[in-house]
Amino acid sequence: MPEPLDPEAVRPRFPALARGAVHLDGPGGSQAPEEVIAAMAEHLRGGTSNMGGVYPTSLAVVELVAQARESAAELTGSEPDEIAFGPNMTTLNFLLAHAVARTLQPGDEIVVTELDHDANIAPWLRVADDHGLVVRTAPVRPDATLDVDGLEALGVQVFAVRQPEPVGLGDAVARAEGEVFALRDVCSHAEVPLSEGEIYDTTVECWLHGSCFDLRTGQPTGLPATEPVPVYPVKIEGDDVYVAVEKES
C-alpha cells in the first residue's frame, strides 16, 4: 500500500498556505510549492526567450523544456514526446477537441461523464455545436463511481472496469476479455501492488509509474519496467477459481 500523504509535511512547502486563507477553488487556483517558485525565479533571472531561435537563450529554453518533458514522462509513466505543456488544462483540451473534431463527421457521438471536470466537457460541447456532433453523458452511481452499465448503454465498449483482486500469498487474480489470469501482486519495477492498478484489455498497469504487464505472460509491455512478473496457471470449476502457485524455496 502507498504511504498516506502527511499534510503537516507537505503544507510548509507551499508558501501561499501560510496566509491562513482557505483555498476552495480547486484547479482554478492551484498553488505552487517553493521548489517550483524557486526554479521559475532562477530561470527568469538568467534570461528567458522564445523557442526556435539559434541564439544561446533560445537554445537554453529548448533544453529546459526537453528536460521538463523527461521529468514529466518519468512521473506519468509515458514518453517525453507524449508530454504537452500549455497555459492550463482547459486551453489544452480546447485545442485537442478542435483537432479531433476535424476527423469526425456530422452525427458522430462523443461520450463524457458526470465525473469529468468541466474542462473535459465544455470543449466537446463547443466543437459538437460547430460540427453537428452529438455529446452524450454517462452517469455516476450514488457512491460517485462511474456507472459502467450506463456507459455501455451509450454504446461504449468498456475494457477496464475491474481491478485485480488480491487472493493472498502475495498474488492476484484478474478477469479480462472473458478470461481469468493470476500473477504475482508486485510490480517488478517499483515493488508496489499491481492489484491497485487498472486493467486494459489483457494488461495490468502499475499505479505508481505506469508500467504495464501482459496478464497472459507477465512480460512488461512498456517502460520503466524491464523484468517480468510471475504468472500462474488458472483452473475454473463452477464458481471456484484455482490458482497453481509455486512454493518459494
C-alpha positions in Angstrom: 0.0 0.0 0.0 1.3 3.5 -0.7 2.3 5.7 2.2 -0.6 8.1 3.2 0.1 11.7 2.4 1.2 13.7 5.5 -0.3 17.2 5.2 1.9 18.5 8.0 5.0 17.6 6.0 3.7 18.9 2.7 2.0 22.2 3.8 5.2 24.1 4.6 6.4 23.6 1.1 3.5 25.8 -0.2 4.2 29.4 0.8 0.7 30.6 -0.2 -0.8 28.4 2.5 0.9 30.5 5.2 -1.6 33.3 4.6 -4.2 31.4 6.7 -6.7 31.6 3.8 -8.7 28.6 2.8 -8.3 27.8 -0.9 -11.5 26.2 -2.2 -11.2 27.0 -5.9 -9.5 23.6 -6.7 -7.8 23.6 -10.1 -8.9 27.2 -10.7 -6.4 28.3 -8.1 -3.6 25.7 -7.9 -0.8 26.8 -5.6 2.9 26.3 -6.3 5.4 24.7 -3.9 8.6 26.5 -3.0 10.7 24.3 -5.4 8.6 25.5 -8.4 8.7 29.1 -7.4 12.5 29.0 -6.9 13.0 27.2 -10.3 10.9 29.8 -12.1 12.6 32.7 -10.5 16.1 31.3 -11.2 15.1 30.9 -14.9 13.8 34.4 -15.2 16.8 35.9 -13.5 19.1 34.1 -16.0 17.1 35.4 -19.0 14.3 33.7 -20.9 13.4 33.5 -24.6 11.0 32.1 -27.2 11.8 28.7 -28.5 13.0 28.1 -32.1 15.9 30.5 -32.2 19.6 29.8 -32.8 20.9 32.1 -30.1 22.0 30.9 -26.6 18.9 31.9 -24.6 16.6 30.2 -27.0 18.7 27.1 -27.1 18.7 27.1 -23.3 14.9 27.2 -23.2 14.7 24.3 -25.7 17.0 22.2 -23.5 15.0 23.2 -20.4 11.7 22.2 -21.9 13.2 18.9 -23.1 14.3 18.2 -19.5 10.9 19.1 -18.2 9.3 16.6 -20.7 11.6 13.9 -19.5 10.7 14.5 -15.8 7.0 14.7 -16.6 7.3 11.4 -18.6 9.0 9.7 -15.7 6.3 10.9 -13.3 3.4 9.8 -15.5 5.0 6.6 -16.9 4.8 7.9 -20.5 7.3 9.0 -23.2 8.7 12.6 -23.4 7.2 13.2 -26.8 3.8 12.4 -25.3 4.0 15.3 -22.9 2.5 18.6 -23.9 2.7 21.9 -22.0 0.2 24.7 -22.2 -1.4 27.6 -20.3 -3.8 25.2 -18.5 -5.8 22.0 -18.9 -8.9 23.8 -20.3 -6.9 25.5 -23.0 -5.1 22.4 -24.0 -8.3 20.4 -24.2 -10.0 23.0 -26.4 -7.0 22.6 -28.8 -7.3 18.8 -28.6 -11.1 18.9 -29.1 -10.8 21.1 -32.2 -8.1 18.8 -33.6 -10.1 15.6 -33.0 -13.2 17.3 -34.5 -11.5 17.5 -37.9 -11.6 13.7 -38.1 -15.3 13.4 -37.2 -18.5 13.6 -39.3 -21.9 15.2 -38.5 -23.8 12.9 -36.3 -20.8 11.3 -34.7 -21.0 10.9 -31.0 -18.8 12.0 -28.1 -19.2 10.5 -24.7 -18.3 12.4 -21.5 -19.2 11.5 -17.9 -20.7 13.3 -14.9 -17.3 12.7 -13.2 -15.5 14.9 -15.7 -14.1 18.3 -14.9 -15.8 21.0 -17.0 -12.6 21.4 -18.9 -13.3 17.9 -20.4 -17.0 18.8 -21.2 -17.2 22.4 -22.4 -14.7 21.9 -25.3 -16.6 18.9 -26.7 -19.9 20.8 -26.4 -18.4 23.7 -28.4 -17.0 21.5 -31.2 -20.2 19.5 -31.3 -22.1 22.7 -31.9 -19.7 23.7 -34.6 -19.6 20.3 -36.4 -23.0 18.9 -35.9 -21.8 16.2 -33.4 -23.7 14.6 -30.6 -22.5 14.7 -27.0 -23.8 12.1 -24.5 -23.1 11.9 -20.8 -22.5 8.8 -18.8 -24.0 8.8 -15.3 -22.4 8.1 -12.0 -23.6 6.0 -9.1 -24.7 7.3 -5.7 -21.2 6.5 -4.4 -19.6 8.8 -7.0 -18.2 6.0 -9.1 -18.8 5.6 -12.8 -22.0 3.7 -13.8 -20.4 1.2 -16.1 -23.8 -0.2 -17.2 -24.9 3.3 -18.1 -21.7 3.8 -20.1 -22.2 0.6 -22.0 -25.9 1.6 -22.7 -24.5 4.6 -24.6 -22.7 2.1 -26.9 -19.2 2.4 -25.3 -17.2 -0.8 -25.2 -15.6 -0.9 -21.8 -12.3 -2.7 -21.4 -11.1 -1.6 -17.9 -13.8 -1.8 -15.3 -12.3 -4.2 -12.7 -9.2 -4.2 -10.7 -7.2 -7.3 -9.9 -8.3 -9.0 -6.7 -5.6 -9.9 -4.1 -6.0 -13.5 -3.1 -3.2 -13.9 -0.5 0.3 -15.3 -0.8 1.3 -12.0 -2.5 -0.7 -12.9 -5.7 -3.7 -11.5 -7.5 -6.4 -12.8 -9.8 -7.7 -10.6 -12.6 -10.6 -11.0 -15.2 -10.1 -9.5 -18.6 -11.6 -10.2 -22.0 -13.7 -13.0 -20.6 -10.7 -14.9 -19.1 -9.2 -15.2 -15.7 -5.5 -14.7 -15.0 -3.3 -15.0 -12.0 0.0 -13.2 -11.4 2.4 -12.1 -8.6 0.9 -9.0 -7.0 4.2 -7.0 -7.1 5.4 -4.7 -9.8 8.9 -5.7 -10.9 10.0 -2.1 -11.2 8.6 -0.4 -8.2 7.7 -3.3 -5.8 4.1 -2.0 -5.2 0.9 -4.0 -5.5 -0.4 -4.4 -9.1 -3.8 -5.1 -7.6 -4.2 -1.4 -7.1 -3.7 -0.7 -10.9 -6.2 -0.7 -13.7 -6.7 -3.4 -16.4 -6.7 -2.5 -20.1 -7.5 -5.4 -22.5 -5.2 -8.1 -21.3 -2.6 -5.9 -19.5 -2.5 -4.5 -16.0 -1.0 -1.1 -15.3 1.1 -0.3 -12.2 -0.4 2.7 -10.5 2.9 4.2 -9.5 5.0 4.6 -12.6 2.7 3.3 -15.4 4.5 0.1 -16.1 2.2 -2.4 -17.9 2.3 -6.1 -17.8 0.7 -8.8 -20.0 -1.7 -10.8 -17.9 -1.0 -13.8 -20.0 2.8 -13.9 -19.9 3.8 -11.4 -17.1 6.1 -9.7 -19.6 6.3 -5.8 -19.4 4.8 -4.1 -22.4 6.5 -0.7 -21.8 9.0 1.1 -19.7 10.0 1.7 -17.0 9.6 -1.9 -16.1 12.0 -4.3 -17.8 11.6 -7.5 -15.8 8.5 -9.8 -16.0 6.3 -10.7 -13.1 5.4 -14.4 -12.4 2.1 -15.7 -13.8 0.3 -18.9 -12.7 -2.0 -21.5 -14.3 -5.7 -20.9 -13.5 -8.4 -23.5 -13.4 -12.1 -22.7 -13.1 -14.6 -25.2 -11.7 -18.1 -23.8 -11.3 -17.8 -20.6 -9.2 -14.4 -21.6 -7.8 -11.1 -20.3 -9.2 -8.0 -22.4 -8.5 -4.5 -21.0 -8.9 -1.4 -23.2 -9.1 1.1 -21.2 -7.1 4.7 -22.5 -6.9 6.0 -22.6 -3.3 9.0 -20.4 -2.7 12.2 -22.2 -1.5 
